[in-house]
Amino acid sequence: MDSQGLDKLRAEIAGSRSKDMPCITVCGGTGCHAYGCLKVAQAFRDEVRKRGLEDKVSVRQTGCHGFCERGPIVVLQPKGIFYQRLQLADVCEVVDKTVLGDELIERLLYSDEATGKKIAAEHDVPFYKKQKRLILGGNGFIDPTDLADYLALDGYKALQKVLSGMSPEAVIAEVSASGLRGRGGAGFPTGRKWEICRSIACGLKYVVCNADEGDPGAYMDRSLLEGNPHSVLEGMIIGAYAIGARSGFVYVRNEYPLAVENVTKAVEACRKQGLLGKGILGSKLDFDVKIFKGAGAFVSGEETSLMASIEGRRASPRQKPPFPAQSGLWGKTTNINNVETWANVPWIVRNGAPAYAAIGTGDSKGTKIFALVGKINNTGLVEVPMGMKLREIIYDIGGGLKGGKKFKAVQTGGPSGGCIPAEMLDLPIDYASLAQAGSMMGSGGMIVMDEETCMVDVAKYFLHFTQEESCGKCVPCRIGTRQMAEILTRITRGEGSEGDIEKLSAIAKTVKAGSLCGLGQTAPNPVLTTLRYFRHEYDAHLKEGRCPALVCKAFVTFGIDQVKCIGCGLCLKACPVKAVTGQLKKPHAIEQAACIKCGACFEVCPPKVRAVTKETGKTVPERVQP
Amino acid sequence: MANIEAVVEGLEPVQSELIQALHQTQAEFGWIPPEAVARIAKHLRVSESDVYGVLTFYKAFSLEPRGKHVVTVCSGTACHVRGAPRIVEEFERELKVSAGQTTPDREFTLETVNCVGACALGPIVIADGEYHGQAKTADIPKIVEGCRCRAQGRPDDKDR
């Protein structure tokens, strides 16, 4: 199909869809999947069919809407009515009252935490109100398995614009002028990267989409690939045209089966419509994409490892230079960009570089998607202009901390990043500010921590992670991360000794300096930032025998308040090692020698009673069995 | 080994097909049997040690058969700060194996995963493909029992 054919197809799609026709969109993101959204969508389809409304009402399973906390999410278009936590039993009533009638169902509406007021429209919900969803916005309207939905939202118009007279140099100039920087973490200017690849004379060039999203607590790339795969492919085709590549790969993490499925379907649809293959849209551009499934190694997100993996080898990184542009896949020029970066490209081409550059700060343009997770009220994916203050993201969009707890830190940048303390809540979120704070943008995970999170434990968690994921090539990374993890484990077990902190700092320096790839170079960041901002917590463990957050088992003692206990027996039943003793309706007690400190008793004790206590610093720490 | 022939048949004899070949073998058998390693090596014209080197590097491949039921506990950061370590420990106690191991009767494999991207539901447990969000230590025996019930065709109480 040529470009005019595509225009015609788009017009046909628009003609067949009335703007006023009710459409029930059911979020199909991972979070909602876990809540059972598939059954909800099917129930809507059945209900519509049962009533013979197929021509009047459509049902669409879309990509992730972002507000994972409130799943399953259903938005009724065209009015944009936002129903949350919708259950199977509600389906019939929703069709009756809101789809066919004009009545709102109060209990399904979002209620504002502060005022208690019910909010009907999606865009009025505080979680969405302050966001700027340039890239993520399409997710809520598109059935990712249906190319027509993407076309209806001006999909592939950017590609048409590029192929109808923009030179490759002009495309690169546009992307450069937009100020777009790599969204995978390092933030290299995208236009510059393309320019280098373009300038190298190489018969065979490759473009690669890095969808090996390994940072725990970040899932925006997954949501994009699952929810709007065509936006990523459109970006890649434009990139291939600009660079002069004829072949591309999407390297997807094995743990994301739905993303693999949806992007594979999208590629097939593109081939069918002449958007991939020979002579794309009647032009001279030949380009095709292959989907490559990763196999569960965090380090394969590093670009040289990723290429080794595609070539069928162990995903070990190598020295740079040569950079992938100089010698990439099979020694050829290769351009690797992250999912979110690719998805930004069509928007920039469609709306122009100045519009994009108008958003954000001096050196960080556009928007960034963050995964706001952890001890936060509104867990979900948020897309905000660069430069927004942390406080706005956490309190205005995120709705503050769960259970009204006190904010302690936010961890950004995954295992490569660091913990930012409460004093820095007014930090604007951009590449430079985060780096200055000792953290990094990373892929955009934002894990909120409250007073019940132990920062030494967090550092230990990340070091265990990097130690496990280190490929083993560089000695400082392989042994250094292990040593740091062991020292941190000792500290959290109450076996720390004087000089541990100095040792940690020294090893951190060596690992940073002596590692080949980003994994090792940034692995010490969680330790360095917690030492910088939360030294007092390390001291509490080392010198005072306390874990202020009551997390590290060695420092915690569970007990039962003899006055408060009503002898309900819940804790006795829950205890896996029979350490709780007592008779029904009489105060119970915990035998300390038998207690394994699993916390089961604390969890089950009714909130009204709260007889089970958790304390720290009471006894000299004993060795806990590993 | 008729099945391994079906796997290699569809693959081009080049090293870049290796990970694909291992994925398919893992899906077909539930593990990578030694015979398959030899057959893949021959077909792709690489050494067996190359195949071992690659398959032991990646977590997706296993040199041991896995259990009938797979229980995966998410150990992503969001789940960690919400108490995932306690959940893992409880499963270890309940199933009497360490994370990453399979019970001697090959009924259960207990795994941890770095992040499944369902952070709103943390700590999250995936048992035989079913998600159990905001898991508590007290839920664990029920989750294990649920797997057994479904395998025997008995109805279990958790159906939403």
Interface residues (C-beta under 8 A of the other chain):
Chain A: T30 G31 H33 A34 Y35 G36 C68 E69 G71 G214 D215 P216 G217 A218 Y219 R222 S223 N254 E255 Y256 F292 K293 G294 A295 G296 A297 F298 S309 I310 E311 G312 R313 R314 A315 A371 V373 G374 K375 T379 G380 Q411 G414 G445 I447 M449 T453 V458 Y461 F462 F465 C471 A574 P576 C598 G599 A600 E603 V604
Chain B: V14 Q15 S16 E17 L18 I19 Q20 L22 H23 L44 V46 G53 V54 F57 Y58 K59 A60 F61 S75 G76 T77 A78 H80 V81 R82 G83 R86 E89 E90 R93 V113 N114 C115 V116 G117 A118 C119 A120 L121 G122 I124 Y131 G133 K136 T137 A138 R160
